[in-house]
Amino acid sequence: MDQYDDEPVVRLERWDGEWDATDDFAGLKADVAAYTHLDPLATVRVLSEASGVPVGALVRYVLARWAAGGSEALLELGTSGVAHLRRVVEDAEATGTDEARRAAYGTLREQIAWLSQGLDDPDTTFPTGGERRSSG
């Protein structure tokens, strides 16, 4: 039995769910509905061929970096992520109503909660303590 035989298998699926605008995860759901119609493996396949790293290992790397990275994700928002957060605030200020500001707060709260996953309970996010396997 190979040491990795118990690895999880995940089916990549498109999603067109429905949600209410007051849903705490409305922003996330809108992004999921938009992005899950793209082929996420197009770039990964090219990188796999160029680097010799298997597609599955690259996908696991991407998931670990973004889904389990906790505060690391905050540091790696990049220009589009920061621009998105700024736009949320600018749009609310341009509207100038308390309702718009409350909606912006809800959107930012949701995004910050996602970005900070792992900060409060790193043992759950990183069950092995985030240790790295040596290459040799």
N, CA, C and O atoms as CSV, one atom per row, in Angstrom:
chain,resi,resn,atom,element,x,y,z
A,1,MET,N,N,0.846,-1.194,0.000
A,1,MET,CA,C,0.000,0.000,0.000
A,1,MET,C,C,0.884,1.248,0.000
A,1,MET,O,O,1.781,1.380,0.833
A,2,ASP,N,N,0.629,2.151,-0.928
A,2,ASP,CA,C,1.374,3.392,-1.051
A,2,ASP,C,C,1.020,4.310,0.121
A,2,ASP,O,O,-0.111,4.289,0.604
A,3,GLN,N,N,1.980,5.111,0.576
A,3,GLN,CA,C,1.731,6.005,1.709
A,3,GLN,C,C,0.680,7.073,1.420
A,3,GLN,O,O,0.165,7.695,2.349
A,4,TYR,N,N,0.355,7.294,0.150
A,4,TYR,CA,C,-0.627,8.312,-0.212
A,4,TYR,C,C,-1.951,7.722,-0.704
A,4,TYR,O,O,-2.767,8.451,-1.267
A,5,ASP,N,N,-2.181,6.436,-0.507
A,5,ASP,CA,C,-3.406,5.800,-0.988
A,5,ASP,C,C,-4.677,6.368,-0.358
A,5,ASP,O,O,-5.757,6.245,-0.936
A,6,ASP,N,N,-4.566,6.979,0.804
A,6,ASP,CA,C,-5.762,7.496,1.477
A,6,ASP,C,C,-5.999,8.985,1.190
A,6,ASP,O,O,-6.766,9.635,1.900
A,7,GLU,N,N,-5.350,9.526,0.156
A,7,GLU,CA,C,-5.526,10.934,-0.186
A,7,GLU,C,C,-6.964,11.196,-0.634
A,7,GLU,O,O,-7.562,10.358,-1.309
A,8,PRO,N,N,-7.520,12.342,-0.268
A,8,PRO,CA,C,-8.892,12.656,-0.681
A,8,PRO,C,C,-8.976,12.897,-2.185
A,8,PRO,O,O,-8.019,13.358,-2.806
A,9,VAL,N,N,-10.115,12.583,-2.752
A,9,VAL,CA,C,-10.384,12.847,-4.157
A,9,VAL,C,C,-11.514,13.861,-4.204
A,9,VAL,O,O,-12.549,13.673,-3.564
A,10,VAL,N,N,-11.321,14.927,-4.954
A,10,VAL,CA,C,-12.309,15.995,-5.040
A,10,VAL,C,C,-12.732,16.165,-6.494
A,10,VAL,O,O,-11.891,16.244,-7.390
A,11,ARG,N,N,-14.014,16.218,-6.714
A,11,ARG,CA,C,-14.546,16.460,-8.056
A,11,ARG,C,C,-14.701,17.963,-8.233
A,11,ARG,O,O,-15.386,18.611,-7.442
A,12,LEU,N,N,-14.075,18.522,-9.260
A,12,LEU,CA,C,-14.214,19.947,-9.540
A,12,LEU,C,C,-15.530,20.140,-10.270
A,12,LEU,O,O,-15.744,19.561,-11.335
A,13,GLU,N,N,-16.415,20.953,-9.703
A,13,GLU,CA,C,-17.735,21.100,-10.293
A,13,GLU,C,C,-18.116,22.558,-10.466
A,13,GLU,O,O,-17.668,23.433,-9.725
A,14,ARG,N,N,-18.949,22.795,-11.457
A,14,ARG,CA,C,-19.504,24.127,-11.684
A,14,ARG,C,C,-20.674,24.317,-10.713
A,14,ARG,O,O,-21.280,23.344,-10.265
A,15,TRP,N,N,-20.984,25.570,-10.397
A,15,TRP,CA,C,-22.058,25.825,-9.447
A,15,TRP,C,C,-22.808,27.092,-9.839
A,15,TRP,O,O,-22.204,28.130,-10.110
A,16,ASP,N,N,-24.129,26.990,-9.863
A,16,ASP,CA,C,-25.003,28.119,-10.169
A,16,ASP,C,C,-26.050,28.271,-9.078
A,16,ASP,O,O,-27.222,28.512,-9.367
A,17,GLY,N,N,-25.637,28.134,-7.842
A,17,GLY,CA,C,-26.583,28.180,-6.734
A,17,GLY,C,C,-27.352,29.484,-6.658
A,17,GLY,O,O,-27.059,30.449,-7.364
A,18,GLU,N,N,-28.331,29.485,-5.794
A,18,GLU,CA,C,-29.135,30.681,-5.560
A,18,GLU,C,C,-28.877,31.171,-4.149
A,18,GLU,O,O,-28.584,30.383,-3.250
A,19,TRP,N,N,-28.991,32.488,-3.959
A,19,TRP,CA,C,-28.789,33.066,-2.640
A,19,TRP,C,C,-29.511,34.403,-2.582
A,19,TRP,O,O,-29.799,35.028,-3.603
A,20,ASP,N,N,-29.785,34.807,-1.392
A,20,ASP,CA,C,-30.436,36.078,-1.125
A,20,ASP,C,C,-29.348,37.139,-0.923
A,20,ASP,O,O,-28.269,36.828,-0.418
A,21,ALA,N,N,-29.619,38.357,-1.303
A,21,ALA,CA,C,-28.643,39.440,-1.166
A,21,ALA,C,C,-28.240,39.674,0.286
A,21,ALA,O,O,-27.170,40.223,0.550
A,22,THR,N,N,-29.097,39.259,1.239
A,22,THR,CA,C,-28.771,39.451,2.649
A,22,THR,C,C,-27.963,38.286,3.224
A,22,THR,O,O,-27.562,38.318,4.388
A,23,ASP,N,N,-27.729,37.270,2.414
A,23,ASP,CA,C,-26.934,36.114,2.835
A,23,ASP,C,C,-25.525,36.579,3.209
A,23,ASP,O,O,-24.892,37.307,2.444
A,24,ASP,N,N,-25.034,36.169,4.372
A,24,ASP,CA,C,-23.691,36.562,4.812
A,24,ASP,C,C,-22.609,36.141,3.827
A,24,ASP,O,O,-21.525,36.724,3.807
A,25,PHE,N,N,-22.895,35.138,3.016
A,25,PHE,CA,C,-21.906,34.639,2.068
A,25,PHE,C,C,-22.288,34.951,0.620
A,25,PHE,O,O,-21.841,34.270,-0.303
A,26,ALA,N,N,-23.121,35.989,0.422
A,26,ALA,CA,C,-23.571,36.343,-0.925
A,26,ALA,C,C,-22.395,36.667,-1.844
A,26,ALA,O,O,-22.389,36.256,-3.004
A,27,GLY,N,N,-21.418,37.385,-1.350
A,27,GLY,CA,C,-20.246,37.733,-2.156
A,27,GLY,C,C,-19.461,36.503,-2.566
A,27,GLY,O,O,-19.065,36.363,-3.723
A,28,LEU,N,N,-19.241,35.619,-1.615
A,28,LEU,CA,C,-18.539,34.372,-1.902
A,28,LEU,C,C,-19.315,33.558,-2.922
A,28,LEU,O,O,-18.738,33.049,-3.883
A,29,LYS,N,N,-20.611,33.434,-2.722
A,29,LYS,CA,C,-21.437,32.638,-3.624
A,29,LYS,C,C,-21.440,33.216,-5.040
A,29,LYS,O,O,-21.411,32.465,-6.015
A,30,ALA,N,N,-21.475,34.528,-5.156
A,30,ALA,CA,C,-21.421,35.156,-6.480
A,30,ALA,C,C,-20.089,34.849,-7.158
A,30,ALA,O,O,-20.057,34.552,-8.353
A,31,ASP,N,N,-18.994,34.918,-6.409
A,31,ASP,CA,C,-17.675,34.590,-6.963
A,31,ASP,C,C,-17.596,33.128,-7.368
A,31,ASP,O,O,-17.072,32.805,-8.434
A,32,VAL,N,N,-18.113,32.240,-6.523
A,32,VAL,CA,C,-18.089,30.806,-6.832
A,32,VAL,C,C,-18.881,30.544,-8.107
A,32,VAL,O,O,-18.427,29.810,-8.986
A,33,ALA,N,N,-20.057,31.140,-8.207
A,33,ALA,CA,C,-20.884,30.945,-9.400
A,33,ALA,C,C,-20.174,31.454,-10.651
A,33,ALA,O,O,-20.303,30.856,-11.720
A,34,ALA,N,N,-19.435,32.537,-10.533
A,34,ALA,CA,C,-18.720,33.092,-11.693
A,34,ALA,C,C,-17.473,32.285,-12.038
A,34,ALA,O,O,-17.269,31.922,-13.196
A,35,TYR,N,N,-16.651,32.008,-11.052
A,35,TYR,CA,C,-15.357,31.380,-11.314
A,35,TYR,C,C,-15.422,29.884,-11.585
A,35,TYR,O,O,-14.516,29.344,-12.220
A,36,THR,N,N,-16.462,29.198,-11.125
A,36,THR,CA,C,-16.493,27.747,-11.342
A,36,THR,C,C,-16.843,27.365,-12.765
A,36,THR,O,O,-16.892,26.179,-13.091
A,37,HIS,N,N,-17.086,28.344,-13.616
A,37,HIS,CA,C,-17.328,28.044,-15.025
A,37,HIS,C,C,-16.057,28.167,-15.864
A,37,HIS,O,O,-16.071,27.903,-17.066
A,38,LEU,N,N,-14.979,28.564,-15.234
A,38,LEU,CA,C,-13.678,28.617,-15.904
A,38,LEU,C,C,-12.992,27.260,-15.767
A,38,LEU,O,O,-13.337,26.476,-14.882
A,39,ASP,N,N,-12.038,26.983,-16.627
A,39,ASP,CA,C,-11.252,25.748,-16.505
A,39,ASP,C,C,-10.044,26.036,-15.634
A,39,ASP,O,O,-9.071,26.619,-16.112
A,40,PRO,N,N,-10.081,25.640,-14.356
A,40,PRO,CA,C,-8.977,25.956,-13.456
A,40,PRO,C,C,-7.711,25.158,-13.753
A,40,PRO,O,O,-6.634,25.485,-13.255
A,41,LEU,N,N,-7.844,24.124,-14.556
A,41,LEU,CA,C,-6.684,23.272,-14.806
A,41,LEU,C,C,-5.874,23.684,-16.030
A,41,LEU,O,O,-4.794,23.139,-16.260
A,42,ALA,N,N,-6.366,24.629,-16.816
A,42,ALA,CA,C,-5.643,25.036,-18.022
A,42,ALA,C,C,-4.233,25.503,-17.670
A,42,ALA,O,O,-3.261,25.021,-18.253
A,43,THR,N,N,-4.112,26.418,-16.742
A,43,THR,CA,C,-2.801,26.926,-16.337
A,43,THR,C,C,-2.013,25.863,-15.585
A,43,THR,O,O,-0.800,25.737,-15.757
A,44,VAL,N,N,-2.711,25.099,-14.751
A,44,VAL,CA,C,-2.039,24.075,-13.951
A,44,VAL,C,C,-1.410,23.011,-14.857
A,44,VAL,O,O,-0.301,22.551,-14.584
A,45,ARG,N,N,-2.094,22.619,-15.918
A,45,ARG,CA,C,-1.536,21.621,-16.846
A,45,ARG,C,C,-0.248,22.123,-17.488
A,45,ARG,O,O,0.728,21.379,-17.588
A,46,VAL,N,N,-0.240,23.369,-17.921
A,46,VAL,CA,C,0.959,23.953,-18.536
A,46,VAL,C,C,2.095,23.989,-17.522
A,46,VAL,O,O,3.226,23.626,-17.844
A,47,LEU,N,N,1.803,24.422,-16.304
A,47,LEU,CA,C,2.820,24.470,-15.260
A,47,LEU,C,C,3.329,23.075,-14.931
A,47,LEU,O,O,4.523,22.886,-14.700
A,48,SER,N,N,2.432,22.100,-14.911
A,48,SER,CA,C,2.817,20.716,-14.639
A,48,SER,C,C,3.793,20.210,-15.696
A,48,SER,O,O,4.819,19.611,-15.375
A,49,GLU,N,N,3.462,20.458,-16.953
A,49,GLU,CA,C,4.333,20.014,-18.039
A,49,GLU,C,C,5.690,20.695,-17.973
A,49,GLU,O,O,6.719,20.058,-18.198
A,50,ALA,N,N,5.697,21.981,-17.666
A,50,ALA,CA,C,6.952,22.734,-17.619
A,50,ALA,C,C,7.814,22.364,-16.418
A,50,ALA,O,O,9.040,22.318,-16.517
A,51,SER,N,N,7.167,22.100,-15.279
A,51,SER,CA,C,7.917,21.875,-14.043
A,51,SER,C,C,8.165,20.407,-13.717
A,51,SER,O,O,9.085,20.073,-12.969
A,52,GLY,N,N,7.335,19.533,-14.286
A,52,GLY,CA,C,7.442,18.122,-13.942
A,52,GLY,C,C,6.730,17.761,-12.650
A,52,GLY,O,O,6.818,16.622,-12.190
A,53,VAL,N,N,6.028,18.716,-12.062
A,53,VAL,CA,C,5.255,18.469,-10.844
A,53,VAL,C,C,3.870,17.994,-11.282
A,53,VAL,O,O,3.245,18.643,-12.121
A,54,PRO,N,N,3.373,16.877,-10.736
A,54,PRO,CA,C,2.063,16.364,-11.149
A,54,PRO,C,C,0.939,17.378,-10.917
A,54,PRO,O,O,0.984,18.167,-9.974
A,55,VAL,N,N,-0.063,17.340,-11.790
A,55,VAL,CA,C,-1.217,18.235,-11.691
A,55,VAL,C,C,-1.839,18.164,-10.303
A,55,VAL,O,O,-2.125,19.199,-9.701
A,56,GLY,N,N,-2.050,16.960,-9.790
A,56,GLY,CA,C,-2.675,16.808,-8.466
A,56,GLY,C,C,-1.874,17.471,-7.361
A,56,GLY,O,O,-2.447,18.038,-6.430
A,57,ALA,N,N,-0.553,17.403,-7.456
A,57,ALA,CA,C,0.293,18.044,-6.441
A,57,ALA,C,C,0.195,19.559,-6.544
A,57,ALA,O,O,0.170,20.252,-5.527
A,58,LEU,N,N,0.138,20.072,-7.761
A,58,LEU,CA,C,-0.009,21.518,-7.932
A,58,LEU,C,C,-1.358,22.002,-7.422
A,58,LEU,O,O,-1.435,23.049,-6.779
A,59,VAL,N,N,-2.427,21.253,-7.701
A,59,VAL,CA,C,-3.750,21.642,-7.215
A,59,VAL,C,C,-3.767,21.612,-5.687
A,59,VAL,O,O,-4.321,22.507,-5.048
A,60,ARG,N,N,-3.162,20.585,-5.110
A,60,ARG,CA,C,-3.091,20.517,-3.643
A,60,ARG,C,C,-2.317,21.710,-3.081
A,60,ARG,O,O,-2.699,22.281,-2.060
A,61,TYR,N,N,-1.237,22.076,-3.751
A,61,TYR,CA,C,-0.434,23.230,-3.347
A,61,TYR,C,C,-1.288,24.506,-3.379
A,61,TYR,O,O,-1.288,25.278,-2.421
A,62,VAL,N,N,-2.013,24.721,-4.480
A,62,VAL,CA,C,-2.851,25.906,-4.609
A,62,VAL,C,C,-3.897,25.940,-3.499
A,62,VAL,O,O,-4.110,26.980,-2.877
A,63,LEU,N,N,-4.549,24.807,-3.250
A,63,LEU,CA,C,-5.560,24.759,-2.192
A,63,LEU,C,C,-4.943,25.024,-0.824
A,63,LEU,O,O,-5.508,25.761,-0.016
A,64,ALA,N,N,-3.791,24.426,-0.569
A,64,ALA,CA,C,-3.141,24.622,0.730
A,64,ALA,C,C,-2.722,26.072,0.915
A,64,ALA,O,O,-2.856,26.624,2.007
A,65,ARG,N,N,-2.222,26.685,-0.134
A,65,ARG,CA,C,-1.787,28.080,-0.042
A,65,ARG,C,C,-2.960,29.016,0.197
A,65,ARG,O,O,-2.848,29.935,1.009
A,66,TRP,N,N,-4.087,28.810,-0.488
A,66,TRP,CA,C,-5.188,29.751,-0.425
A,66,TRP,C,C,-6.263,29.371,0.575
A,66,TRP,O,O,-6.794,30.245,1.261
A,67,ALA,N,N,-6.595,28.111,0.676
A,67,ALA,CA,C,-7.685,27.713,1.569
A,67,ALA,C,C,-7.215,27.517,2.993
A,67,ALA,O,O,-7.969,27.765,3.934
A,68,ALA,N,N,-5.995,27.080,3.165
A,68,ALA,CA,C,-5.515,26.797,4.512
A,68,ALA,C,C,-4.438,27.766,4.950
A,68,ALA,O,O,-3.900,27.634,6.049
A,69,GLY,N,N,-4.112,28.734,4.117
A,69,GLY,CA,C,-3.008,29.634,4.392
A,69,GLY,C,C,-3.270,30.657,5.464
A,69,GLY,O,O,-2.330,31.287,5.948
A,70,GLY,N,N,-4.529,30.847,5.858
A,70,GLY,CA,C,-4.835,31.803,6.915
A,70,GLY,C,C,-4.264,33.170,6.619
A,70,GLY,O,O,-4.554,33.758,5.578
A,71,SER,N,N,-3.453,33.679,7.530
A,71,SER,CA,C,-2.928,35.022,7.366
A,71,SER,C,C,-2.038,35.134,6.137
A,71,SER,O,O,-1.860,36.231,5.608
A,72,GLU,N,N,-1.477,34.026,5.674
A,72,GLU,CA,C,-0.666,34.051,4.463
A,72,GLU,C,C,-1.505,34.539,3.283
A,72,GLU,O,O,-1.009,35.272,2.427
A,73,ALA,N,N,-2.771,34.134,3.240
A,73,ALA,CA,C,-3.649,34.571,2.157
A,73,ALA,C,C,-3.796,36.085,2.177
A,73,ALA,O,O,-3.876,36.717,1.124
A,74,LEU,N,N,-3.831,36.664,3.359
A,74,LEU,CA,C,-3.943,38.109,3.482
A,74,LEU,C,C,-2.745,38.794,2.846
A,74,LEU,O,O,-2.894,39.815,2.173
A,75,LEU,N,N,-1.567,38.243,3.053
A,75,LEU,CA,C,-0.362,38.834,2.491
A,75,LEU,C,C,-0.286,38.661,0.984
A,75,LEU,O,O,0.423,39.403,0.304
A,76,GLU,N,N,-1.015,37.681,0.460
A,76,GLU,CA,C,-0.936,37.381,-0.955
A,76,GLU,C,C,-2.181,37.800,-1.722
A,76,GLU,O,O,-2.464,37.259,-2.791
A,77,LEU,N,N,-2.921,38.752,-1.188
A,77,LEU,CA,C,-4.112,39.237,-1.880
A,77,LEU,C,C,-3.778,39.744,-3.272
A,77,LEU,O,O,-4.553,39.556,-4.210
A,78,GLY,N,N,-2.660,40.367,-3.405
A,78,GLY,CA,C,-2.278,40.909,-4.695
A,78,GLY,C,C,-3.067,42.158,-5.028
A,78,GLY,O,O,-3.954,42.572,-4.282
A,79,THR,N,N,-2.730,42.747,-6.159
A,79,THR,CA,C,-3.355,44.012,-6.520
A,79,THR,C,C,-4.849,43.876,-6.773
A,79,THR,O,O,-5.611,44.776,-6.421
A,80,SER,N,N,-5.291,42.771,-7.377
A,80,SER,CA,C,-6.720,42.637,-7.644
A,80,SER,C,C,-7.506,42.454,-6.353
A,80,SER,O,O,-8.614,42.977,-6.225
A,81,GLY,N,N,-6.950,41.723,-5.400
A,81,GLY,CA,C,-7.637,41.529,-4.128
A,81,GLY,C,C,-7.760,42.814,-3.338
A,81,GLY,O,O,-8.814,43.114,-2.779
A,82,VAL,N,N,-6.677,43.569,-3.296
A,82,VAL,CA,C,-6.698,44.847,-2.581
A,82,VAL,C,C,-7.640,45.813,-3.294
A,82,VAL,O,O,-8.399,46.534,-2.646
A,83,ALA,N,N,-7.595,45.829,-4.622
A,83,ALA,CA,C,-8.489,46.712,-5.386
A,83,ALA,C,C,-9.947,46.365,-5.120
A,83,ALA,O,O,-10.789,47.254,-5.004
A,84,HIS,N,N,-10.246,45.068,-5.023
A,84,HIS,CA,C,-11.622,44.640,-4.739
A,84,HIS,C,C,-12.073,45.154,-3.373
A,84,HIS,O,O,-13.171,45.696,-3.248
A,85,LEU,N,N,-11.239,44.989,-2.356
A,85,LEU,CA,C,-11.593,45.459,-1.014
A,85,LEU,C,C,-11.781,46.972,-1.014
A,85,LEU,O,O,-12.720,47.488,-0.407
A,86,ARG,N,N,-10.889,47.677,-1.692
A,86,ARG,CA,C,-10.993,49.134,-1.758
A,86,ARG,C,C,-12.284,49.559,-2.453
A,86,ARG,O,O,-12.949,50.496,-2.011
A,87,ARG,N,N,-12.643,48.866,-3.550
A,87,ARG,CA,C,-13.862,49.186,-4.289
A,87,ARG,C,C,-15.111,49.045,-3.413
A,87,ARG,O,O,-16.038,49.850,-3.506
A,88,VAL,N,N,-15.123,48.015,-2.565
A,88,VAL,CA,C,-16.267,47.814,-1.669
A,88,VAL,C,C,-16.486,49.060,-0.816
A,88,VAL,O,O,-17.614,49.529,-0.666
A,89,VAL,N,N,-15.395,49.594,-0.256
A,89,VAL,CA,C,-15.483,50.781,0.598
A,89,VAL,C,C,-15.805,52.023,-0.233
A,89,VAL,O,O,-16.665,52.815,0.150
A,90,GLU,N,N,-15.129,52.197,-1.357
A,90,GLU,CA,C,-15.366,53.380,-2.199
A,90,GLU,C,C,-16.804,53.445,-2.696
A,90,GLU,O,O,-17.416,54.513,-2.713
A,91,ASP,N,N,-17.341,52.290,-3.102
A,91,ASP,CA,C,-18.725,52.264,-3.586
A,91,ASP,C,C,-19.702,52.658,-2.481
A,91,ASP,O,O,-20.660,53.396,-2.715
A,92,ALA,N,N,-19.445,52.159,-1.285
A,92,ALA,CA,C,-20.326,52.496,-0.158
A,92,ALA,C,C,-20.229,53.980,0.170
A,92,ALA,O,O,-21.244,54.625,0.433
A,93,GLU,N,N,-19.020,54.522,0.157
A,93,GLU,CA,C,-18.847,55.943,0.453
A,93,GLU,C,C,-19.468,56.815,-0.635
A,93,GLU,O,O,-20.036,57.868,-0.348
A,94,ALA,N,N,-19.355,56.364,-1.894
A,94,ALA,CA,C,-19.945,57.134,-2.995
A,94,ALA,C,C,-21.464,57.172,-2.872
A,94,ALA,O,O,-22.094,58.187,-3.170
A,95,THR,N,N,-22.045,56.062,-2.433
A,95,THR,CA,C,-23.491,56.021,-2.224
A,95,THR,C,C,-23.862,56.910,-1.049
A,95,THR,O,O,-24.859,57.631,-1.081
A,96,GLY,N,N,-23.025,56.841,0.002
A,96,GLY,CA,C,-23.175,57.759,1.126
A,96,GLY,C,C,-24.292,57.469,2.100
A,96,GLY,O,O,-24.649,58.332,2.902
A,97,THR,N,N,-24.859,56.262,2.049
A,97,THR,CA,C,-25.945,55.945,2.982
A,97,THR,C,C,-25.458,54.955,4.032
A,97,THR,O,O,-24.498,54.214,3.820
A,98,ASP,N,N,-26.137,54.964,5.154
A,98,ASP,CA,C,-25.815,54.000,6.203
A,98,ASP,C,C,-26.057,52.580,5.708
A,98,ASP,O,O,-25.306,51.663,6.043
A,99,GLU,N,N,-27.101,52.402,4.914
A,99,GLU,CA,C,-27.405,51.073,4.372
A,99,GLU,C,C,-26.251,50.559,3.505
A,99,GLU,O,O,-25.860,49.397,3.614
A,100,ALA,N,N,-25.713,51.417,2.653
A,100,ALA,CA,C,-24.589,51.025,1.792
A,100,ALA,C,C,-23.356,50.706,2.627
A,100,ALA,O,O,-22.629,49.758,2.329
A,101,ARG,N,N,-23.120,51.489,3.663
A,101,ARG,CA,C,-21.961,51.246,4.536
A,101,ARG,C,C,-22.126,49.928,5.297
A,101,ARG,O,O,-21.161,49.182,5.464
A,102,ARG,N,N,-23.349,49.640,5.760
A,102,ARG,CA,C,-23.603,48.367,6.446
A,102,ARG,C,C,-23.379,47.193,5.488
A,102,ARG,O,O,-22.792,46.181,5.871
A,103,ALA,N,N,-23.842,47.327,4.255
A,103,ALA,CA,C,-23.645,46.262,3.265
A,103,ALA,C,C,-22.157,46.063,2.994
A,103,ALA,O,O,-21.690,44.929,2.882
A,104,ALA,N,N,-21.410,47.166,2.890
A,104,ALA,CA,C,-19.962,47.068,2.668
A,104,ALA,C,C,-19.293,46.385,3.857
A,104,ALA,O,O,-18.408,45.546,3.684
A,105,TYR,N,N,-19.717,46.746,5.056
A,105,TYR,CA,C,-19.175,46.109,6.249
A,105,TYR,C,C,-19.406,44.600,6.185
A,105,TYR,O,O,-18.498,43.822,6.480
A,106,GLY,N,N,-20.610,44.183,5.803
A,106,GLY,CA,C,-20.917,42.760,5.709
A,106,GLY,C,C,-20.022,42.059,4.700
A,106,GLY,O,O,-19.535,40.958,4.957
A,107,THR,N,N,-19.805,42.692,3.557
A,107,THR,CA,C,-18.934,42.114,2.532
A,107,THR,C,C,-17.507,42.003,3.044
A,107,THR,O,O,-16.874,40.957,2.898
A,108,LEU,N,N,-16.996,43.066,3.640
A,108,LEU,CA,C,-15.630,43.042,4.167
A,108,LEU,C,C,-15.485,42.029,5.308
A,108,LEU,O,O,-14.471,41.337,5.403
A,109,ARG,N,N,-16.491,41.947,6.162
A,109,ARG,CA,C,-16.460,40.989,7.269
A,109,ARG,C,C,-16.327,39.569,6.746
A,109,ARG,O,O,-15.543,38.775,7.267
A,110,GLU,N,N,-17.103,39.253,5.706
A,110,GLU,CA,C,-17.059,37.927,5.099
A,110,GLU,C,C,-15.668,37.636,4.524
A,110,GLU,O,O,-15.116,36.556,4.732
A,111,GLN,N,N,-15.118,38.597,3.812
A,111,GLN,CA,C,-13.812,38.397,3.191
A,111,GLN,C,C,-12.704,38.279,4.222
A,111,GLN,O,O,-11.803,37.454,4.070
A,112,ILE,N,N,-12.757,39.079,5.250
A,112,ILE,CA,C,-11.740,39.015,6.308
A,112,ILE,C,C,-11.859,37.713,7.083
A,112,ILE,O,O,-10.842,37.138,7.471
A,113,ALA,N,N,-13.075,37.234,7.318
A,113,ALA,CA,C,-13.255,35.946,7.999
A,113,ALA,C,C,-12.595,34.834,7.194
A,113,ALA,O,O,-11.931,33.963,7.757
A,114,TRP,N,N,-12.779,34.864,5.879
A,114,TRP,CA,C,-12.154,33.841,5.034
A,114,TRP,C,C,-10.640,33.964,5.081
A,114,TRP,O,O,-9.937,32.962,5.213
A,115,LEU,N,N,-10.131,35.197,4.974
A,115,LEU,CA,C,-8.685,35.405,4.962
A,115,LEU,C,C,-8.024,35.010,6.283
A,115,LEU,O,O,-6.864,34.600,6.298
A,116,SER,N,N,-8.750,35.131,7.374
A,116,SER,CA,C,-8.140,34.870,8.675
A,116,SER,C,C,-8.334,33.442,9.180
A,116,SER,O,O,-7.981,33.130,10.317
A,117,GLN,N,N,-8.896,32.573,8.331
A,117,GLN,CA,C,-9.047,31.176,8.734
A,117,GLN,C,C,-7.685,30.635,9.158
A,117,GLN,O,O,-6.684,30.855,8.476
A,118,GLY,N,N,-7.653,29.954,10.243
A,118,GLY,CA,C,-6.414,29.354,10.709
A,118,GLY,C,C,-5.704,30.169,11.765
A,118,GLY,O,O,-4.861,29.628,12.481
A,119,LEU,N,N,-6.008,31.444,11.893
A,119,LEU,CA,C,-5.333,32.261,12.893
A,119,LEU,C,C,-5.740,31.870,14.311
A,119,LEU,O,O,-4.908,31.835,15.217
A,120,ASP,N,N,-7.032,31.574,14.496
A,120,ASP,CA,C,-7.514,31.255,15.831
A,120,ASP,C,C,-7.272,29.806,16.217
A,120,ASP,O,O,-7.131,29.502,17.401
A,121,ASP,N,N,-7.221,28.913,15.249
A,121,ASP,CA,C,-7.053,27.494,15.538
A,121,ASP,C,C,-6.108,26.857,14.524
A,121,ASP,O,O,-6.543,26.057,13.695
A,122,PRO,N,N,-4.807,27.202,14.579
A,122,PRO,CA,C,-3.873,26.686,13.588
A,122,PRO,C,C,-3.731,25.169,13.612
A,122,PRO,O,O,-3.367,24.570,12.600
A,123,ASP,N,N,-4.014,24.534,14.753
A,123,ASP,CA,C,-3.891,23.077,14.822
A,123,ASP,C,C,-4.940,22.387,13.964
A,123,ASP,O,O,-4.698,21.296,13.446
A,124,THR,N,N,-6.115,23.020,13.806
A,124,THR,CA,C,-7.140,22.457,12.940
A,124,THR,C,C,-6.811,22.739,11.480
A,124,THR,O,O,-6.979,21.874,10.621
A,125,THR,N,N,-6.347,23.943,11.205
A,125,THR,CA,C,-6.002,24.308,9.840
A,125,THR,C,C,-4.762,23.562,9.373
A,125,THR,O,O,-4.695,23.120,8.226
A,126,PHE,N,N,-3.789,23.422,10.249
A,126,PHE,CA,C,-2.541,22.739,9.926
A,126,PHE,C,C,-2.351,21.572,10.899
A,126,PHE,O,O,-1.552,21.678,11.829
A,127,PRO,N,N,-3.076,20.451,10.702
A,127,PRO,CA,C,-3.019,19.344,11.661
A,127,PRO,C,C,-1.610,18.803,11.893
A,127,PRO,O,O,-1.318,18.289,12.973
A,128,THR,N,N,-0.734,18.912,10.897
A,128,THR,CA,C,0.635,18.412,11.081
A,128,THR,C,C,1.557,19.517,11.525
A,128,THR,O,O,2.773,19.331,11.565
A,129,GLY,N,N,1.005,20.660,11.859
A,129,GLY,CA,C,1.823,21.775,12.278
A,129,GLY,C,C,2.467,22.500,11.100
A,129,GLY,O,O,3.334,23.353,11.288
A,130,GLY,N,N,2.046,22.164,9.906
A,130,GLY,CA,C,2.587,22.799,8.734
A,130,GLY,C,C,3.997,22.346,8.391
A,130,GLY,O,O,4.704,23.005,7.628
A,131,GLU,N,N,4.400,21.215,8.961
A,131,GLU,CA,C,5.757,20.763,8.701
A,131,GLU,C,C,5.938,20.438,7.230
A,131,GLU,O,O,4.993,20.039,6.550
A,132,ARG,N,N,7.137,20.608,6.753
A,132,ARG,CA,C,7.434,20.349,5.360
A,132,ARG,C,C,8.246,19.075,5.239
A,132,ARG,O,O,9.112,18.777,6.062
A,133,ARG,N,N,7.936,18.333,4.185
A,133,ARG,CA,C,8.725,17.138,3.901
A,133,ARG,C,C,10.025,17.573,3.277
A,133,ARG,O,O,10.054,18.498,2.465
A,134,SER,N,N,11.102,16.913,3.652
A,134,SER,CA,C,12.394,17.254,3.034
A,134,SER,C,C,12.448,16.675,1.648
A,134,SER,O,O,11.764,15.695,1.350
A,135,SER,N,N,13.256,17.272,0.795
A,135,SER,CA,C,13.359,16.806,-0.587
A,135,SER,C,C,14.404,15.726,-0.738
A,135,SER,O,O,14.584,15.206,-1.839
A,136,GLY,N,N,15.074,15.384,0.285
A,136,GLY,CA,C,16.099,14.373,0.094
A,136,GLY,C,C,16.476,13.702,1.280
A,136,GLY,O,O,17.337,12.823,1.245
